[in-house]
Amino acid sequence: MSAPIIFGITGASGAPYGVRLLQQLVAAEQSVSLIVSSHGLRLLETETTIKSLDDLRESVGGKGWDAYVKTYANEDRGAPPASGSALSAGMVICPCSMGTLSAISVGASRSLIERAADVTLKERRKLVLVTRETPLSAIHLQNMLRLSRAGAVVLPAAPGFYNRPQAISDLVDFVVARVLDQFSIPHMLGKRWNG
Ligand SMILES: Cc1cc2nc3c(=O)[nH]c(=O)nc-3n(C[C@H](O)[C@H](O)[C@H](O)COP(=O)(O)O)c2cc1C
């Protein structure tokens, strides 16, 4: 099996983006190392009907989850994603809170998500941060600039309207499609602009 994408879900608004992205990665038969922060789970509870990792498994489908998803505790900084010697196909944090963004920007590595992101940068692998906050302070912007200069892709959850979305799911898919494009994962989400 190919190397996993490390997938962090943190406590920014936008839990439906995370759920949809996970569903798409599994549908694409992409293995995933999944880490959900405590506030990531809290936002899943607040913004979706998902109250636990078991519920998340159900939303993805048990068969696909069992085949492609491996979960790690965010407190376990000794898990494979904490080391560069464990190969990965990069990392995405979706949604990514300003707190986690800040910690990664200074290399704090206080949780497995932060450490895995730190490792992803040092190994020069792809790190995609699906941030959500508005408005942005100078501190948020500085953190984003530092991370972008360090090689991360800052991909704000900011859906476009040029394809005339009809439902919330269209807006969610717009953002998820941009993330999948970053990893060159084929998908059928939404139309591509062709002028
Ligand atoms: C309902 C709710 C909505 C939140 N929305 C955001 C948000 O959109 N962006 C953000 O950066 N933090 C948001 N937060 C705050 C984060 O959850 C908080 O800073 C948390 O400590 C982040 O921790 P984590 O990055 O380890 O998940 C929200 C918190 C709650 C309870």
The ligand as a MOL file (V3000), in Angstrom:
LIG
                    3D

  0  0  0     0  0            999 V3000
M  V30 BEGIN CTAB
M  V30 COUNTS 31 33 0 0 0
M  V30 BEGIN ATOM
M  V30 1 C -17.5440 26.4510 18.5070 0
M  V30 2 C -16.0870 26.8030 18.3280 0
M  V30 3 C -15.6760 27.3620 17.1450 0
M  V30 4 C -14.3340 27.6930 16.9570 0
M  V30 5 N -13.9380 28.1830 15.7370 0
M  V30 6 C -12.6350 28.4510 15.5220 0
M  V30 7 C -12.2040 28.8850 14.2260 0
M  V30 8 O -12.9880 29.0090 13.2820 0
M  V30 9 N -10.8820 29.1110 14.0550 0
M  V30 10 C -9.9660 28.9540 15.0590 0
M  V30 11 O -8.7900 29.1670 14.8220 0
M  V30 12 N -10.3570 28.5340 16.3090 0
M  V30 13 C -11.6590 28.2830 16.5580 0
M  V30 14 N -12.0670 27.8500 17.7990 0
M  V30 15 C -11.0820 27.8090 18.8900 0
M  V30 16 C -10.2450 26.5310 18.9010 0
M  V30 17 O -11.0670 25.3920 18.9760 0
M  V30 18 C -9.2920 26.5730 20.1160 0
M  V30 19 O -8.3320 27.6120 19.9350 0
M  V30 20 C -8.6040 25.2700 20.3740 0
M  V30 21 O -7.7500 25.4100 21.4850 0
M  V30 22 C -7.8120 24.7920 19.1850 0
M  V30 23 O -7.1070 23.6270 19.5630 0
M  V30 24 P -6.5960 22.5650 18.4870 0
M  V30 25 O -5.9140 23.3410 17.4170 0
M  V30 26 O -5.6340 21.7030 19.2630 0
M  V30 27 O -7.7680 21.8020 18.0200 0
M  V30 28 C -13.3980 27.4990 18.0120 0
M  V30 29 C -13.8220 26.9310 19.2120 0
M  V30 30 C -15.1570 26.5830 19.3520 0
M  V30 31 C -15.5740 25.9260 20.6410 0
M  V30 END ATOM
M  V30 BEGIN BOND
M  V30 1 1 1 2
M  V30 2 1 2 3
M  V30 3 2 2 30
M  V30 4 2 3 4
M  V30 5 1 4 5
M  V30 6 1 4 28
M  V30 7 2 5 6
M  V30 8 1 6 7
M  V30 9 1 6 13
M  V30 10 2 7 8
M  V30 11 1 7 9
M  V30 12 1 9 10
M  V30 13 2 10 11
M  V30 14 1 10 12
M  V30 15 2 12 13
M  V30 16 1 13 14
M  V30 17 1 14 15
M  V30 18 1 14 28
M  V30 19 1 15 16
M  V30 20 1 16 17
M  V30 21 1 16 18
M  V30 22 1 18 19
M  V30 23 1 18 20
M  V30 24 1 20 21
M  V30 25 1 20 22
M  V30 26 1 22 23
M  V30 27 1 23 24
M  V30 28 2 24 25
M  V30 29 1 24 26
M  V30 30 1 24 27
M  V30 31 2 28 29
M  V30 32 1 29 30
M  V30 33 1 30 31
M  V30 END BOND
M  V30 END CTAB
M  END
